């Protein structure tokens, strides 16, 4: 398995669902979450595993998922208050971090709904996120006459607000209801509207929408760390007040064999995954076009690489001796740098939340599952 350079980071990721009930009594009187209720939770971990940190080279993702399953098992189908006095997402992440046996643990996250969650690092720093939906129309006025986005069209946009706070001994970073209240006037202005008609959004690219929200929300929410806009389910942009980033996501239906798995292990047989591959791009903003890169250009430039790996046996790729997630991500990284040097992070998931994140040292933006 090829190595990454010293300014790059390889994280293994795993996610496991569990069903549980809870009450959060630290919230104000009349808050709905003080009542007994339940969630379909997802527990997530990211780890920088040391060499030899898995049962075999290539088994890291499966081993990480197994350890997470074992740690989460006591929470499944339980009243969480019996185990955690105040079962907020942040406190559940703390509880899990204390009990999971993983070397090189980076972050532990709990996603209590499809639209919100919290990730906790070893320094009690919480990253809280909340997702919102907009049904809006727009057109891009500066593209060529032939470009489809120059025509008026619409999207079911998704907006994610990310907020960071040092948690200390607190049970909660930022109440989701507080984020909802801050977002409400933005929803009123942006939902079921033509974005081009809104002052400041005359050129409503994903990047410009991120920045428009950031400038107006940051004074009200000092903890705001990122604004994410999903223009489609497969593409979007982030802004943190300084840098713009975009990503393009796709799925691969590919087969593989893990030759280093132990004798008798089913992973030595040919099998397959529907992979999720996400390319993250860090590039300067084109102030005329209002974007860092055209999503269509990203797709076109990556298309020859995509065709080599989609609906193919990955273990037969030239130069790829082992088709585990880390090795495949490194292979994609090397080929992608030749045509898209702006890519500074690749996420490759074999199943939901289970895979690898290969990035340059500072490409840490977290997108939800």
Secondary structure, 3 states (H helix, E strand, C coil): CCCCCCCEEEEEEEEEEEEEEECCCCCCCCCHHHCCEEEEEEEEEEECCCCCCCCCCCCHHHHHHHHHHHHHHHHCCEEHHHCCCCCCHHHHHHHHHHHCCCCCEEEEEEEEECCEEEEEECCCEEEEEEEEEEEEEECCCCCCCCCHHHCCEEEEEEEEEEEEEECCCCCCCCCHHHHHHHHHHHHHHHCCCEHHHCCCCCCCCHHHHHHHHHHHHCCCCCCEEEEEEEEECCEEEEECCCCEEEEEEEEEEEEECCCCCCCCCHHHCCEEEEEEEEEEEECCCECCCCECCCHHHHHHHHHHHHHHHCCCEHHHCCCCCCCCHHHHHHHHHHHHHHHCCCEEEEEEEEECCEEEEEEECCCCCCCCC
